[in-house]
Amino acid sequence: MAELIRDDSGRLLFTKEMKRDFTILFPQMLPVTFSLLKRVFELYGYRVELLTETDDRVKETGLRYVHNDTCYPALLVIGQLIDAVKSGRYDPERVALLISQTGGGCRASNYIHLLRKALVKAGYPDIPVVSINLSGLEKNPGFKLTLPLVRRLAAAMIYGDFIMWLANQVKPYETERGAADALSAEWTDKITEMFSHGRGMTGRWLKKTLPRIASDFAAVPCERTAKPRVGVVGEIYVKFAPLGNNNLEDFLLAEGCEPVVPGLTDFMIFKINNREIDVGLYGGSALKKWFCIAFERYLESLQRIMIESVKTQPVFRPMGGFAELKRLIRGYLGYGNKMGEGWLLTAEMLELIHSGTPNIVCTQPFGCLPNHVAGKGMIRRLKDDFPASNVVAVDYDPGATRINQENRIKLMIANARGNA
């Protein structure tokens, strides 16, 4: 067993020795993207397992070890991690848990402390918990986000967003059911293989590979009948994770709709942009601001490659860019509104409305204050400015019934068909 080392605060560190011997478990959110992120971590010598369990046992485990008033995504993520530890598939003395932290005022920054508390309660006080963040919140000698690693993770994120965006424009219309999912899996495998050989992770490779992906998706046989387009926005985990939103995208497809889901890239640029805004509002390091500006420009350059690659196939609608989101939000919310999803949530709804998708599901954990302000709280203003907007806010929490959530969404879809 690896030697347990703690810092001055008593926090258990993930050491270099653990990197060699330990399996790191991390929770699922975006299936394609996280599969690629997993491969990038493996290329850097980490032994990583992506957790995909989505049955009711995960929720029950979360309720057992996390207070039921805690943020719903925290309950699910912690439940998924502890369920895996207790499953018997892993040696508790050679396993570590990986969880992200945003560094903001949202409860997401406290997930890691809730997880450590839950591990003690579950009888696993010596399982190390690794924080992945860009805020310098916690450091571990055996886990470091180096610049080359971050650049490769960024490329994986772009590929994931690109495949999700195209697949959602094919699935509702494909004449052979499952063709888009099969193509998504095929390209995920191809990109993983490219990564294994050190290819595919630069802007030059993206310019070469993304148009090929777009061409393959455009070649999927489709019958493009008129269907309501329904945007999905909200708290980042509930918006993306099938476990968090009760397989919302599959439900929309079953109801004869085309799901339109803004990707992870805008959220990551938003989080970096927040740090620039902080320096302007509150003061701080000019060097930090310069670094954030440089990193933001780098991600925006990758995003532009993604947008231009979608445009190579006229059958597909391109996504918008981050600069457009910043322009759209002016007059609605200030850039200092950045807790949780902050102004980005309202901006995504505005972008959907402006791009011909006025029907929107705003997903939010029950009691999530940032979402209630920038999501549900802005619906009336959007309706005043855009009478055709058709937005429903749906709460997700352990006590919410799936049938009630789906009935609210069905009513929104009925309104969409009535307004068509």
PyMOL commands that set and color helices and strands:
alter all, ss='L'
color gray80, all
select helices_A, chain A and resi 16-21+31-43+56-65+72-86+92-94+107-122+147-170+179-196+203-218+236-240+242-245+248-254+264-282+286-311+322-329+342-354+369-374+376-385+402-419
alter helices_A, ss='H'
color red, helices_A
select strands_A, chain A and resi 23-27+47-51+95-100+129-132+229-234+258-260+359-365+390-396
alter strands_A, ss='S'
color yellow, strands_A
deselect
rebuild
show_as cartoon
